[in-house]
């Protein structure tokens, strides 16, 4: 494999949020994620997992940045994401999301007016990729082949999450970010879908970051766990620190 | 191009998927726009055409001399050159201005009044035929009905006089070149050239009319004078100044200036009332359309955030509500037009018979439909762009996490 390529390289990234007087701060002194790595972000809900994931997915602007570099391809040069934010290059960020990132939300995120096949093909269509059976093969893998022509509203919660996973993978992104993808499911279904998910990203050689509140679930799947600690400061601010 | 096409496809699919919600928006729009169109139809139908007719009714522009006098043709020609005068023509003595008409298709012999006319006759419809040659006439509707003739028919005109102690009658074939509209002249009448009216007067006076081969005394050489004239101002607004000017020349005239004042005041007041209602209605219409579109974009914030998450650009996202509001605007307008058609035809059927004229009480021109469409689409796009920009401005992560 040779030299380790860092897909994410963050230093001193801070996001501050103020909601009804209670201030919250997420601090990332240093974070390095290599291409092909499988990362787990474990913590209670409300500790800033989604905040970090949204920053990594480039849909949330950091408050302060030391440096934020993104290198989605082995051959490419690292990109300065903080500069894109600062220079308001939102369309460039949108294009990066479209090409390089797949995102699985805790629930929802599917378009209710498109059937399963169209939902899964959404990013592929945006990128002008051909309908070459990729989506169908993926659906077969995920066990939702028979639902391809149904609207998401007719599916169970577990099936919808499978569709969401399928959509995040269908355009072969460099990285898939999943925010508690199985939290809304029963434990048995959750475990099965999580294993399937990890199996697929390994097979497709896609970097993955999964946030979860239960380590137990994913311990066996061979993920690297990010260090995460929360503390309450004297001024009442809750500070969360993530490193890894 | 692909991006726009993708957005168009998604927006259309969403609109169809939510057909119940979309239907409600269309109905809400039509419910406001439909009555607005009926209101405008009534304003245009009643205030517009009826008042316009009152204002343009030639009888309101007419100026009569009170007493008969000795008017010269040169003076009247001069008068008719003025920009505030639409039409001026001398009148011959009324006692001499009758003629008996007989047609082949009716047994009746009709005695009709002759009214001298010329090009630009204000009582006729614009562009209607006027007699040019001495043997051409335009019959009043009443006379044409009684004689049972139509345009192109020939009638026999005859004049009689007592000359040199015995009764004499001359006949003249006349060609009907037109039938005047009913309100031009209510009685039995024939619009003729001034030459014809003069010939009849000369004949009755015992003079010869060489052009028509009627014998008699030689006409004296002095300048002909007329006992009256027909004078029409260019518009009702010119009537009072013309009246004052003629009065200054020592000529007493009768006008309908008081009626005109009333009509003008009514026109003014009704126009104001209708504009007040229309402005309030338009304001409410724009507000209701804007509010519903704004609310719709707010409702869809999460879905729009999902689109941004998968990489749609901010500029593309704004198209989503714009396309949908365009559908609402066009469909709502179409429905409103249908509502209007139904209401307008009912109103016209119920009230149409009570009107003297055959015009419609409630009517809109194709232009008005287009204006309504333009206004609707314009305000819909404006509201959708505002709402779309607002939802595009929030960070996508914020919209995603909303419950």
Boltz contact constraints between the chains, C-beta under 6 A:
constraints:
  - contact:
      token1: [A, 54]
      token2: [B, 397]
      max_distance: 6.0
  - contact:
      token1: [A, 59]
      token2: [B, 309]
      max_distance: 6.0
  - contact:
      token1: [A, 59]
      token2: [B, 396]
      max_distance: 6.0
  - contact:
      token1: [A, 59]
      token2: [B, 397]
      max_distance: 6.0
  - contact:
      token1: [A, 60]
      token2: [B, 395]
      max_distance: 6.0
  - contact:
      token1: [A, 60]
      token2: [B, 397]
      max_distance: 6.0
  - contact:
      token1: [A, 90]
      token2: [B, 314]
      max_distance: 6.0
  - contact:
      token1: [A, 91]
      token2: [B, 313]
      max_distance: 6.0
  - contact:
      token1: [A, 94]
      token2: [B, 311]
      max_distance: 6.0
  - contact:
      token1: [A, 94]
      token2: [B, 313]
      max_distance: 6.0
  - contact:
      token1: [A, 97]
      token2: [B, 311]
      max_distance: 6.0
  - contact:
      token1: [A, 98]
      token2: [B, 311]
      max_distance: 6.0
  - contact:
      token1: [A, 103]
      token2: [B, 309]
      max_distance: 6.0
  - contact:
      token1: [A, 109]
      token2: [B, 306]
      max_distance: 6.0
  - contact:
      token1: [A, 113]
      token2: [B, 13]
      max_distance: 6.0
  - contact:
      token1: [A, 113]
      token2: [B, 14]
      max_distance: 6.0
  - contact:
      token1: [A, 113]
      token2: [B, 17]
      max_distance: 6.0
  - contact:
      token1: [A, 122]
      token2: [B, 310]
      max_distance: 6.0
  - contact:
      token1: [A, 123]
      token2: [B, 310]
      max_distance: 6.0
  - contact:
      token1: [A, 126]
      token2: [B, 311]
      max_distance: 6.0
  - contact:
      token1: [A, 128]
      token2: [B, 2]
      max_distance: 6.0
